[in-house]
Amino acid sequence: MNHTRIHLSIPHMSGKEQKYIKEAFETNWIAPLGPNVEMFEKGIASYVGVEDAVAVSSGTAAIHLALELLNVKRGDKVFCSTLTFVASANPILYQGAEPVFIDSESDTWNMSPIALERALENAVKEGVLPKAIIVVHLYGQSAKMEEIMAICNKYKIPIIEDSAESLGSLYKGKPSGTLGEFGIYSFNGNKIITTSGGGMIVSNNKDALKKARFLATQARDSAPHYQHSSMGYNYRLSNILAGVGRGQLEVLDKRISARRKIFNIYKEELSGLPGVSFMKELENTFSNRWLTTFTIDPEFTPLTSQDLIKSLDNENIEARPVWKPLHLQPLFQQCNYFPHNDKESISDKLFNAGVCLPSSSNLDYESQKRVIQCIKNKFKLRK
């Protein structure tokens, strides 16, 4: 097999990054902080329409800071979407708090308002409400935020939006990450724009983000010497990497357009296959389509998602299952979980049936055709 590897989601440099990296070198702003960091923060804040943004070393660090800002401590509970990457929940453990996982619903694959309501009713009975709720927007698709926010407002629980995968997506005209108390973005190498590694916490609460900056720079007090009255973290983003982010931000809309086009081609070519259903775009939302994902219904075909992923790998094409739900992870086996209803766990079904396809914004049409043909061939063989 001579085919080159087709990866799931790789960085896509624009060429604009070099300008800002060069400035950092020429002015010797190499260490963390500097003009690129400040301008990247302002650029993201302006793009999503919030008062302030703080650039940090990862999306995980951003979630951790958000939990700190909401005073989450040992013994507290934090509700979290179960269908997500482990980074959404690990910071809960950093704080010594207890994660409680909430199932998905089938329209968006994101947090089920029905399961959330039931979990909060149970929390009231137990006399311990969560300190925060982490709502994840998977693969670029916003959760049902209107319903979720109404429930959270009823119980006065703040929301952290994990928008690591949904920068540029909209919910009823509002940018993902701007509806809750805090929003977080990731600029990992596989995201829609990248800084190699990096993240951002955003909010309209400028005082809170001032504290986030303080905590992220080792909580250094205002003094001529190094003085520390509280515990801090080494979480600030490098000025060089922020330069990469500035160049990437200038082409974000192009990257979104490219990924949406890739999704539309996949959907047009593969929707007719037996049992294939693509992730929907909820009415009045706009998805950045970070990854193209679909499910295979076993009622219509003997082909499983695992069969297809293995077959694609044999053709040097990277595809993956959707996230393994956190309530199924050994790390969280002692944690409570609230399914969508008594009869089914939607996230389990999505994990068993879901496939993520190569979706890089620089995926050329010939490579995409190769992926499509491999999938069609596999379905023909398993009729």
C-alpha positions in Angstrom: 0.0 0.0 0.0 1.6 3.3 -1.1 -1.1 5.6 -0.1 0.1 8.4 2.2 -1.6 8.6 5.7 -4.8 10.6 5.9 -5.0 12.0 9.4 -8.1 12.8 11.4 -7.4 16.5 12.1 -4.0 18.2 11.6 -2.7 21.7 12.0 -3.3 24.0 9.0 -0.8 26.9 8.9 -1.7 30.0 7.0 1.7 31.6 6.5 0.5 34.6 8.5 1.9 33.1 11.7 5.5 33.8 10.8 5.0 37.6 10.9 4.1 37.5 14.6 6.7 34.8 15.5 9.4 37.0 13.9 8.2 40.0 15.8 8.6 38.0 19.1 12.1 37.0 18.2 13.2 40.5 17.0 11.9 42.1 20.1 13.1 39.3 22.4 9.7 38.6 23.8 10.4 34.9 24.1 9.2 34.1 27.6 5.6 33.8 28.6 3.6 37.1 28.2 4.3 39.8 25.8 2.5 41.8 23.0 1.3 38.7 21.1 -0.4 37.3 24.2 -2.2 40.6 24.8 -3.3 40.9 21.2 -4.4 37.3 20.9 -6.5 37.7 24.0 -8.1 40.9 22.6 -8.6 39.2 19.2 -10.5 36.2 20.7 -12.5 38.5 23.0 -13.5 40.7 20.0 -14.3 37.7 17.8 -16.7 36.1 20.3 -18.0 39.4 21.7 -17.0 39.2 25.4 -15.4 41.7 27.8 -12.2 39.8 28.4 -10.1 36.7 27.6 -7.1 35.1 29.3 -4.6 33.0 27.2 -3.3 30.0 29.0 -1.3 26.9 28.3 -4.2 24.5 27.5 -8.0 24.2 27.5 -7.6 22.0 30.6 -5.8 24.8 32.4 -8.7 27.1 31.4 -11.3 24.7 32.9 -9.2 24.4 36.1 -9.0 28.2 36.5 -12.8 28.5 35.9 -13.4 26.0 38.7 -11.0 28.0 41.0 -12.9 31.2 40.2 -16.2 29.5 41.2 -14.6 28.4 44.5 -14.9 24.7 43.8 -13.2 22.9 46.7 -12.6 19.4 48.1 -15.9 17.6 48.8 -17.9 19.8 46.4 -19.8 18.2 43.4 -19.5 19.4 39.8 -21.9 18.1 37.1 -20.2 17.4 33.7 -21.2 16.0 30.3 -20.2 12.4 30.1 -19.6 12.2 26.3 -16.4 14.1 26.1 -12.6 13.9 26.4 -11.2 13.3 29.9 -9.8 16.9 30.0 -13.3 18.2 30.6 -13.5 16.4 34.0 -9.9 16.0 35.2 -9.8 19.5 36.6 -12.7 18.6 38.9 -10.4 16.0 40.4 -7.6 18.6 40.7 -9.8 20.5 43.1 -10.6 17.4 45.1 -14.2 17.7 44.0 -16.5 14.9 42.9 -17.7 14.7 39.2 -21.3 13.6 38.5 -21.8 12.7 34.9 -24.8 13.6 32.8 -25.9 11.7 29.7 -26.4 13.1 26.2 -29.6 13.5 24.1 -29.8 12.4 20.5 -30.4 15.7 18.8 -27.1 17.3 19.6 -25.2 14.5 21.3 -24.6 16.9 24.1 -25.9 17.2 27.7 -29.5 16.0 28.1 -31.7 18.6 29.8 -33.9 15.8 31.0 -31.0 13.9 32.7 -29.7 17.2 34.1 -33.1 18.1 35.6 -33.3 14.7 37.2 -29.8 14.9 38.6 -30.5 18.3 40.2 -33.8 17.0 41.7 -31.8 14.2 43.2 -29.2 16.7 44.5 -31.9 18.7 46.2 -33.1 15.5 48.0 -29.6 14.8 49.1 -29.1 18.4 50.2 -26.0 19.0 48.2 -26.3 21.0 44.9 -23.3 21.1 42.6 -21.0 24.1 42.6 -20.8 24.3 38.8 -22.0 22.5 35.7 -19.6 21.9 32.8 -21.5 21.7 29.5 -19.5 20.4 26.5 -20.2 21.4 22.9 -19.1 18.3 21.0 -17.5 18.3 17.5 -18.7 21.9 17.0 -22.4 21.5 17.8 -23.8 23.6 20.6 -25.8 21.9 23.4 -29.4 22.8 24.0 -28.3 25.9 26.0 -31.7 27.6 26.4 -33.1 24.5 28.2 -29.9 23.9 30.1 -29.6 27.5 31.2 -33.3 27.7 32.3 -32.6 24.6 34.6 -29.4 26.0 35.9 -30.9 29.4 36.6 -33.7 27.7 38.5 -31.2 26.1 40.8 -28.7 29.1 40.7 -25.9 26.9 39.4 -23.1 28.6 37.3 -22.3 27.1 33.9 -18.8 26.6 32.4 -19.0 26.1 28.7 -16.3 23.6 27.4 -16.1 25.0 23.9 -12.8 23.4 23.2 -14.2 21.9 19.9 -16.7 24.7 19.0 -14.8 28.0 18.5 -16.8 29.9 15.8 -20.0 27.9 16.4 -23.2 29.8 17.2 -26.3 29.1 19.3 -29.2 31.3 18.3 -26.8 33.9 17.1 -24.6 33.9 20.1 -21.0 32.5 19.9 -20.3 29.3 21.7 -18.6 29.9 25.0 -20.3 33.2 25.7 -23.6 32.0 27.3 -22.3 30.6 30.6 -20.4 32.3 33.4 -17.1 31.2 31.8 -16.3 29.7 28.4 -13.1 27.9 27.4 -11.4 27.2 24.1 -8.6 24.9 23.2 -5.8 25.5 20.6 -4.4 22.0 20.7 -2.8 20.9 17.4 -5.9 19.1 16.3 -8.4 22.0 16.9 -9.9 24.3 14.3 -7.1 26.8 14.9 -4.0 26.0 16.9 -1.2 27.5 18.9 0.5 24.0 19.1 -0.7 23.8 22.7 -2.8 26.5 24.4 -6.2 27.5 25.6 -8.3 30.5 26.6 -10.8 31.4 29.3 -13.4 34.0 28.4 -16.1 35.9 30.3 -17.9 39.2 30.7 -16.8 39.2 34.3 -13.6 41.2 34.0 -12.8 41.1 37.8 -12.9 37.3 37.7 -10.6 37.2 34.7 -8.2 39.6 36.5 -8.0 37.0 39.2 -7.5 34.3 36.6 -4.5 36.1 35.3 -3.1 36.4 38.8 -3.6 32.7 39.5 -2.2 31.7 36.2 1.1 33.6 36.9 1.9 31.8 40.1 -0.3 34.1 42.2 2.5 36.6 42.7 1.5 39.4 45.0 2.2 43.1 44.2 5.6 43.5 45.9 9.1 44.4 44.9 10.2 40.9 45.9 8.6 37.5 45.1 5.7 37.2 47.6 2.9 34.7 47.5 -0.2 34.7 49.7 -2.2 32.1 47.8 -1.4 29.0 45.6 -1.0 29.8 41.9 -0.2 28.0 38.7 2.3 28.3 35.8 -0.5 28.5 33.2 0.2 31.5 31.0 0.7 31.1 27.2 4.0 31.7 25.6 4.3 34.9 23.6 5.7 32.9 20.6 2.8 30.5 20.6 0.4 33.4 21.0 1.9 34.7 17.8 0.9 31.5 16.1 -2.6 32.0 17.5 -2.8 35.5 16.1 -2.0 34.3 12.6 -4.5 31.4 12.9 -7.2 33.7 14.2 -7.0 35.7 11.0 -8.1 32.6 9.0 -10.6 31.1 11.4 -13.6 31.9 9.3 -11.9 30.2 6.3 -11.1 27.1 8.4 -14.7 26.9 9.5 -15.9 27.2 5.9 -13.5 24.5 4.8 -14.6 22.1 7.5 -18.3 22.7 6.7 -17.6 22.0 3.0 -15.9 18.8 3.9 -18.9 17.7 6.1 -21.3 18.5 3.3 -19.4 16.4 0.8 -19.3 13.4 3.2 -23.0 13.8 3.9 -24.0 14.1 0.3 -21.9 11.0 -0.7 -22.6 8.7 2.3 -26.1 9.5 3.6 -27.6 6.9 1.3 -25.7 4.1 2.9 -27.8 1.7 5.1 -27.9 2.8 8.7 -25.7 5.9 8.3 -26.9 9.1 10.2 -24.8 12.2 10.4 -24.6 14.4 13.4 -27.4 17.0 13.1 -27.1 20.7 13.2 -29.8 21.8 15.7 -32.2 24.4 14.4 -31.0 28.0 15.0 -27.4 26.9 15.5 -24.3 27.0 13.4 -21.7 24.3 13.8 -18.0 24.8 12.9 -18.1 21.1 12.0 -14.7 20.6 13.6 -15.0 16.8 13.0 -17.4 15.1 10.7 -19.2 12.3 12.7 -21.9 9.8 11.9 -23.4 6.7 13.5 -24.1 3.3 12.0 -27.5 1.7 13.1 -27.0 -2.1 13.6 -30.7 -2.6 12.6 -29.9 -1.7 9.0 -26.4 -3.2 8.5 -24.1 -5.9 10.0 -21.2 -3.5 9.6 -20.1 -2.0 12.9 -18.3 1.2 13.6 -15.3 -0.8 14.8 -15.3 -2.8 11.6 -15.3 0.4 9.5 -12.5 2.1 11.6 -10.3 -0.9 11.3 -10.9 -1.2 7.6 -10.0 2.5 7.1 -6.9 2.1 9.1 -5.9 -0.8 6.8 -6.1 1.7 4.0 -3.9 4.2 5.9 -6.8 6.4 6.8 -7.3 7.6 10.4 -10.8 7.4 11.8 -11.8 7.1 15.4 -14.8 6.2 17.6 -16.6 9.1 19.2 -15.5 9.9 22.8 -15.8 7.0 25.3 -18.3 8.3 27.9 -16.5 9.3 31.1 -18.9 7.2 33.3 -17.5 4.1 31.5 -13.8 5.1 32.2 -12.0 3.2 35.0 -10.9 6.5 36.5 -14.5 7.5 37.2 -16.1 4.1 38.0 -17.1 5.3 41.5 -18.9 8.4 40.2 -22.6 8.9 39.9 -24.2 9.0 36.4 -27.6 10.1 35.2 -28.8 8.6 31.9 -31.2 10.3 29.6 -34.0 8.0 30.8 -34.5 4.7 32.7 -34.5 2.7 29.5 -31.4 4.0 27.6 -28.1 5.7 27.9 -27.7 7.8 24.8 -23.9 8.3 25.2 -23.3 4.6 25.4 -25.2 4.1 22.1 -23.3 6.9 20.4 -20.0 5.5 21.6 -20.8 2.1 20.2 -22.1 3.4 16.9 -20.2 6.6 16.2 -17.4 7.2 13.7 -15.2 10.4 13.4 -13.9 10.9 9.8 -10.8 12.8 8.6 -11.8 16.5 8.7 -8.6 18.6 8.4 -9.4 22.0 6.9 -6.5 21.3 4.4 -7.9 17.9 3.4 -7.9 17.9 -0.4 -10.8 16.6 -2.5 -8.8 13.7 -3.9 -8.0 12.5 -0.4 -11.6 12.9 0.7 -12.7 10.9 -2.3 -10.4 8.2 -1.2 -12.0 8.1 2.2 -15.5 8.0 0.7 -14.6 5.2 -1.7 -13.1 3.1 1.1 -16.3 3.5 3.1 -18.6 2.7 0.2 -16.5 -0.4 -0.6 -16.7 -1.6 2.9 -20.5 -1.3 3.0 -20.8 -3.2 -0.3 -18.7 -6.1 1.1 -20.8 -6.4 4.2 -24.3 -6.4 2.7 
